[in-house]
């Protein structure tokens, strides 16, 4: 199969769909890989690295003309014209957050498989590595913007002897929330984690013991914790659907002046009413005297680590699709779960529920 790897065009997105190592595996299986020139430079992979792995360098148009296109982020409007009938697109899509993109994919006739909805044994293997990175970065960025020079309230998350540590509130106990909690604890912060799944809370108690305050998700507990938070991390993700709004604008107004909000699920709509997407070049804005960080491609800040981690998970699926084409969807149940759009139709149940007018 002919496989194209275009350069990402999202603001300061330096990850790349295939690493040179992945390209080598594909070419060893006699597949042809066209990589847009300089697509991997931001992640530390040179054009020579790709050529030595067996790839051919080309333009963006040439990369997009291949039978299968492997990316990291969803196509942006400037890329919609590249979408074509019977083309196989394999990337993160997060369609529930974009009616425009969903409509463009349906109109194009392309077959779109989303990393984030591939499911195996009730796990999302292609979402997990980026969730781990985003969870860890959420605390790293939160700590940075708590600095007074960055506009924050000047709180050191770990405190010092005689001074209380910062209070980190994490909404959601999945992969993102768990990794954020680990990082916050490592810095010495006081951590409150809120989740609606009692079984998960029991698991987290075994992991963290008494070091973390674990609360059941209800309005009273959320209001109590959020109103006292120095750093609030939104880590609620419902794959294929918009994230539920757990924190209202009124509650944000009750947070301390200079507090920081990081909503990791902003690419699915976010769970905090006042959060909107930002970018790596302009990551924060102030609303209700609280700093909001809404970068939807957080792992793009560490592109080398993120590209290698993502490829570790995606390569087996890319190879299966390259070897079998769409027949892979019939023989691989995990890939079939990832199918979002095919033959001008929206087929993923959760996304269909979000956009009934497109179903």
N, C-alpha and C positions, 0 to 999 in steps of 0.2 A: 504494500500500500504506500501511497505518497502522503507524507505527513508534513504539515506546515507549522512552524513555530514563529509567530509574529512577535515583535517587540511590544511590550505593554505600553499603553499610552495614558493610563491613569496617572494623576499627579504624583510625581516622585515615586512611582512604582518600579522597583528595580528587580523584582523577581522575574523568573523566566520559566516558561512552561516545561521545557526539557533541559536538563543539565547535559554537559558533554558525555558523562558516563551513561546516561539514559539513551542518548543518541547512538552511542557505540553498541549498546545491546540491540537496539532496533535495526541498525545497519547490519549487524552480524546475523540477524534473522532475515536479511535481504529486503528490508523496507528502505524506501528512499525518504530522506529527511531534508527539507528545505528550511533553513533558519535565516530569519531576517538579519542582515548585517548589524552587528553591535547589540543584538537582542540580549546577550548575557553579560555585557560589559559591567553593568551596574552591580551584578552579583559576583563579579570577579572572574568571569569566564570570557576569554578572548575569542575573537573570530578564528584564530589559529587553533585554539582548543577544539572548536566545533569541526573544523576541517580535518583535523587529525583523528577525530572520532568518526569520520565518514560522512559528515553533513555537507551539503552544498549551500553556500551563502547566496541570499537573494534579497529582493526588495520586499516591502510589506505586502504589496499586491501579489507577488509570486508566492509568498508564504500562505496567504489567504486563499489562493486558487487551488490548494491541494485538497485531496479527498477527505482528509481528516485534519482538523486544526486543533492543536493543543495549546491552551493558554493557562493563565493564572486567574485573572479577573474577567468579569463580564464585559462583553463588547460595549463600548461607548458609542454615542450617536455618530461620531465621525467614522466609526467602523461598520455601521449598519449596511452600507452599500457593498461591503465585501461579502456579506452573508449570501449564500446561494443555495438553490434547490439541490437536495440530496447530499449536501455537504454535512459531515459529521463534526460537530463542535463539542469538545470536551474541556470543561473549565468550571470555575465557580460561577454561578449565575445569580442566586438569591433573587429569583423572579418576583417573589411576593412583595418586594420593595419597589418594583418598577413596572408599572403598566405599560410604559412606552417600550421598554426592551422586550417584554413578553409579546406585545403586538408585533414588533419588528421581526422577532424570530418566527412567529406564526406566519406572517406574510411572506417571509423569505423561502419557506419550504425546507429549511435546514433541519437536521436532526440534532437536537441539543440535549446533552447529558450533563447533569450538574454534579460536580464533586460532592456538594454538601448533602445531596439526597441519596447517594449510593449507600446502601445499608446492608450489613452482613452481621448476622447473629445479634440483631437489635443494636448494633453499634454503627457509627458513621466513620469508617476508617479513613476517608479522605478529608474529613473535617477535623479530626482529632489533632493532627500535628500542628495545624495553624491555630487551633483553639488553645493548645498548650502554650504556644508562643505568645498569642494575644493575651492570655491570662497573666502570664508573667510580665509582659510589657505594660499591662494596665496599671500595675503598681509602680513600675519603674517610671512611667510617664506621670502618674499621679503624684508621686513624690517630688518629681521635678517641678511641676506646676504649683505645688504647695509653697514653693520658695517665694519669698516676698518679691524678689526681682522679676519673677515671672507673673506676678499679679496675685499670687496666692496669699494665704493668711500667715505664712511664715512659720509653719509647724514642721518639726522634724518627726517623721513617723515613729522612729525608735525612741524618741525622748532621750533623757539622760537621768542618772540617779537624782532624785529630788524633783523631777519634772515629769508630768504624766506623758506617756507616748501618744501619738496621734491615733485617732479612732477611724478604722477602715470598716465600712459596711459593704458587704458583698451580697447582691441579690442573685441567687441561683447557685446551686451546688453541683452543677455538672462539671465538665472538664475545665472550662474557663474559670468558673468560680473556685474550684479546688486549687488550680494553679495560682490564681491570684491570692488565695488565702495562704498558700505555702510561702509565697514571696513576701507578703505582708508580715507574716510571723517571723520570717528570716530577718526582717528589718527591725523587729522588736515592737511592732505596732499592736494595739488592742484591736481585735477583730471580731466582728459580728457577722455571721453568715445566716441568710434567710432562704429557706426552700420550702416548697409545698409538699414534697414527697417525704413522708415520715421514714420510710425504709432508707432513703438516701441520707437523711439526717442521722440515723443510727449508724450507717456506714462511716459517715464523717466523724462521728464521735469516737469510733474505734481508731480512726486515723489521727485525729487531732487531740483527743481527750478533752481535758478541761481548759486547754489553751485558747479555745475559740468558743464564743457564745453562740450556740446554735438555736435558732428560733424558727418556729413554724410560720409560714407565710400567710399573714392576714393583715388587714388594714391597720389594726392597732399596733402590732409589732413593727410593721414597716414605718409607720409614722413616728413611733418612739425612737427607733434606731436612726432613721434618716435625719431627723431634726438635730441629732447630736453628732453627725458624721463630719469628719474633716475631709475624708475621701470616700466617695460613693462610687461603687463599681457595678454597672449593670451587666449581668452575665446570664440573661434569660434568652434562650433560643428555642423556638419551635420550628424545626426544619420544614421548609416549604410554606410556612405561614408567617404573617407579621407577628412580631413579639407583642405580648400583652403590655399595656401601659400600667405599671405598678406604682409609679411616682408621679403625682400630679404637679402642675405648676404651683398650686397653692402650697404644697409640701416643700417644693424647692425653695420657695420664699422663706420658709422657716429654718433653712440651713444656715450655719454661721457664715458671716461675710468672709469671702476669700476661700471658702471650701471649694473642692474640685469634684467634678463628676466625669467619669469615664464610662461611656456606654459601648461595650464591645459588640453588642448586637445591633448597632446602628444600621448596618447594611441589611437588616431585616426589619427596619422601622424603629428599633430601639424600645426599651421598656420605661424610659423616662420622658415625660411629655415635652420638656423643654429642649431635648437634644435633637440636633439636626446634623447631617453629614458635614464634615470639615475636610481638610486635606493636610498632608504632611507639611506643606509650605505655610499654611495658616491653620494650625491645629486647634486653636481654642478661641472661644468668644465668651463674653460675660453677659449673663442674663440673671436678673434678680440678685445681683452682687455675688454670683457663684460662677466659677470658671467651668466651662463645658468643653470637653474633649470628645470629638465625634469622628475621628478618622476611621473610615470603614476598612482600610487596608493596612491595619497596624503592623502585621508581620513584614510588610514591605520595608520597614525601618531596619530590618536585619536580613537583607535579601540573600546573603550567602547561606546562612543557617536555614532560612525558610525555604529556599529553593531545594536544598539537599534533603531537608525533612519531607517536603511535599513529594519530591520524586521517589523517595523511598516507598511511599504509599501508592502513588499513582501509576508507577511504571508497570506493575503487573497487569493493571486494567488497560493501560494504553497498548501494551503488547497483545493482549487478548483481542481488543478491538481491531488492531492492525492485522492480526492473523485471520480473524473470522468476519470482520465487518459487522453488519447489523445482526448477523446470525448469533453473535455473542450474547445479545440480549435474551435470546431464547434459552441459552445454555448456562448463563450466569445470572442467577437471581439478584445478586447484589447490583450488577450493572443495570438490570431491568428496573430496579427501584430508582435509579438515577435518571431515567428517561423523563424529560419534562415536555419536550415539543417534538412532534414528528408528523410529516405529511400535512403541514399547515394546520395541525391540531394541537391544542394544549391538552396533555394527557395526565400530568401528575395530579392526583386527587387534591392535595393540599393547596396547590397553586390554583387549581380550578375553583376551589371554594373561595379563594381570595378574589378572583376575577371572574365571576359568573357571566359577565357580559362577553368574555372571550371564549367561553366554553362551547 
